């Protein structure tokens, strides 16, 4: 069994590969009733994991990783042996708390893909068809953002504007994912670009990054608008509480315009996961929603590099690590 053990880098600063260690150990594969032995196929590295490198994640629902213990996160695998009637050998399974190991013995409670983008827009965005709403998404070329923008369009927003870090990503948002416009925050003044591409103001903001970009988006928002607080990747390497504090001007804008800014936790909506899965599956099967995944994967021994690369905002789509065929 290959597993990854972690040394905490501290609240401030960027994570580095040396914060992780790969060990080879032997563990029992004996199954109890209801359990399955799974071989890991893919592991996901996501921005929220940086918070788990701290002693306090800042969120009650998110436990910190512990020194010398196996790291975990979203994963996908195949069942190789089973004592669970609902899961036969060869079944593909997934979980939110998949250990970073090549093989795992798990209870039969896997099968939960990520529904954050869909339920975040549905529960906190208040999209109303035929009311000419404008949605802005930061981190729009990443996993959550690329899906959230498509959902906003499918649910009835008139304009969907994405913010990302390159002209190529901006082009992908428009030509492949159906966004109205893509804005490169590294070129020019983002506030001016927002005024140009959101002439009727901004009604909904799907916030993945926080910091100055979010200040620029919130400033021109319309009264009664909604900020969906999904992530704050620009702040994860800083010693600040979650959600990070806003500037005084931005806080005054929220108060003066009666703009709602709420955290969204997908685990609080378990009863809506099945319905959400059906909706997402339908959109994918009918070609209404596209999956914006990276074109290449990295091998097992480079999972720490993949994690650190993801935290530099260097990837497009979702960063996935291939573990086995």
N, C-alpha and C positions, 0 to 999 in steps of 0.2 A: 504494500500500500504506500503510495506516495502522498504525503500531505504537506501543507504549508503551515509553518508556525511563524508567529509574528512577534517582532519587538516594536513597541510603541514609539513613534517618532516625536510625540508631543503635540500640543494644540497648535502651535505656530509652525509654519514652514511647510514645504512640499514633501510628500512621501518619496522615498527612494527605494530601489530594489533591495538594498541592504537591510531594510526594515523587515524583510521576510526571509524565511529559511525553509528549504525543502528537505524533508527527512524520509527515509525509507524504513517502514516498520511492518511487522506482521500483526494482523488482528484476526480474531475468530470470525469465520463466515457462517457459523452455525445459526440457523434461523429458528425463531420461536413462532408459534401460531400467529398469523396475521402479518408477519414480516416478509420482506423481499430483499434479495441481494441485487443491487443495481451497479452497472458499470457506467461511469461518468462519460458522457459524450461531449458536452459543452458546459462551460462556466461563464457567467456574466460578471463583468466588472462595471460598477456604477458609481456615480459621484457620491451618493449618500454614504458609501462605505468609508469615506474619509472620516466621517464623524465617529465611526465605530473604532477608530484608532485612538480615541481619547478616553480617559477614565470616565468621563461623563459625556454621553452623546447629546445631551440637551433635549432628548425626547423620551417620554416614558415607554413608548412602544418599541424602542430600538435599543437593544442591549450592546454594550461595548464588547469588542473582541478582547480576549484575555491573553496575556503573555504565555507563550509556550503551549497554547491550545490551538487546535485546528481552526482556521478561518472558514467562514461559511457565507453563502449568498445565494442568489438565484442559480439554478442549474437544471440541466436536462440529462437524462440517462436512459438506459435500456435494462429491463428486468432480465437477469441471468438465471435466477432461481427464485421460487416463490412458494410460500406457505399462506398466501392470501388468495381467497377464492375470486376476488374481483380483479386481480392482476396476474395475467399469465406470462410465461416466459416469452420474451420478444416485445412486450408492451413498452411504449415510450412514456416516460413519466417525468414530471417536473416538480420543483418545490422552491419556496422562498428561502429555506434554510438548508441548502445543499452544502455539505462539507467539501472543502477543496481536497478531495481524495480521489484516487482512481477507482476505488470500489467502496460501496457503502451498504451497510445493513440498515434498512429503513422500515418504519411502520407503514402501513398501506394508506397513508393520508397525503399522498403526493398527487399532483395534477393541477396546480394552481398557477396559471400564467399571470403576467402583470397587467392589471386593468387600470392602472393609475391615470393614464391619459384620458380614457373614456369616461370613467366615473368622476374624475376631477372636473372635466368640462360639463358633464351632465349635472353634477350635484352643486357645483360652486360657480359655474359660469353664467347660468340663467340665459342661455341662448333662446331667443324668441324669433321664429321664422317670420319673414316678411316685414321686419321692423328695421331693416337696413343697418344692422349692427356691424361694427368693425372689431375684429379680434387681432391682438398683437401677441406674438409668442417669442420669447427670448430663448436662446439655445435651441433654435428652431430646426437645426440640422441633426440634432441628437435624437436619441430614441423617443423620449417622452414628447419633445417638441414637434418632431416630424409627424407623430401620430395625432397630437392634440390639434394641430393646424388642420389636418384633414377632417377630423371629427367636427371642428368648428364649421368648416365649409359644408359638410354633409348635413349637419343639424340646422343650417339656415343662415349663417353669417354672410353678409353681402361682400365684405372684404376681409381677407386673412393675410396679415403681413408678418413675415418671419424675420428675426434678427439672428445673424450668424457671423462667422469670422473670415469668410473668403468669398470672392466673386463666384467661384465654382459652386460652392454650397448654395449661394443665392440662386444661381441658375437652376440647380437641381430642385429647389423648393418650387419654383414657378413652372418649369417644363415637365417635371415628373410627378410632383405631389399636389399640384393644383393650387398653390398659394397665389394670391393676387400679386404680391411683390416680395422680394427678398432684399434686406438691407445689410450691408457689410459694415459692422460697427468700427472696423479698423480703418475705414476710409471716409473722410469727411466728417461732418457734424451730424450725429445721430438724431438730435432734436429737430434739425432742419429737414432731414430725410423723413422723419415721422410726420411732420406737418405736411410735406408734399404728398405722401402716400396714404395719409389718413385725413382727408380734407374735412370729414364730418366728425372728427374727434375719434376717441377710442372708448369703446364700451366694455371690453373684456380684455384682461391681460393675463396670459398664462406665463407665470414667472418661474423660470428655471435657474436664473443666475444671480439676481440681487445686485447690490452695489450701484454704481453710477448709471448703468444701463437701465435699471429699474426706476431710478429717479427720473430719467429722461422720458420713460414711457408713462409713468404715473402723472407727471406734470400736466399733459394735455388731455387727460381722461375726462370724459363727460360726467356730469353729476349723476349719482346713482349707479356708477359703474362697479365692476367686480374684478378684484385681483385674486387669481387662483394661485396660492402659494404652494408650488410643487417642489421647488428646490432652490438652493442659493449657492451654486458651485463656486462663484467668485469669492465667497466668504469662508469656505470650508477649511482653508489652511490658516485661518486667523483665530485667535483666542477671543471669540465673541459668542454671546448666547445665541440660541436658535428660537425663533427667527431673529436674525441680526437686527440691531436697531436701525431705524431709518433716520435720514437727515431731518432737521427741524422743518425745512421747507416742504419736504415730501409728506411728513406727518401732518402738517397744517393743510396740505392739499387734500389728503384723505378725509380729514375732519370737515373742512369747509365744503367739500363737494359730496359728502356722505357716501364715499366710496368704501365698499366692503373689501377687506383684505383678510382672508382666512386660510389657515393651514388646511391641507388635505391629506388624510391618512386612509389609504385604500382598505386597510384592514378593518376600518370602522363600518364597512359596507359589504360584509361577507354575504348577506342575503341577496345582494344584487350581482354577485359575480357570475352566476350561471347565465342570467339574462344578458349580461354584458358580453360574455364569451360567445353566445349565440349571435349577437349583433355584429361583433368583430369578425367572426367566421363568415357571416353572410357577406359583409363588405369585401373581404378578401377574395372569396369565391366568385363574386360577381365583378371583381375588378374595380370596385368603387374606392377601395383603400389599398395603397401600395405599402409594402414593407421596405423601409429604407435601412438595410443592413450594410455593414462594411463588406468589401469585396474580398478580404483576406482574413485568415485566422492565424493565431500564433500557437506554438506548441506548449506542452505542459511546463517545461522548464522555464518558459518565458512569461508565466502568468503574472509575476511581480512587475515585469517590465510593461506588460499590457495595462496593469492597474495604474502605474505611474504615468504612462503615456496618456491614458484617458483623463487624468487629472490636469494635464497641461492643455486641455481643450484641443488636442491635436487630431481627434478622430471625427468621422462623419457617421451618423447613425449610432447603432448600438455596438459597443465593444464586446465581442464574443471570443472566447478562447476555446479552441478545439483541443480536447483531451484524448479522444480515441475515435476510431472509425465506427 
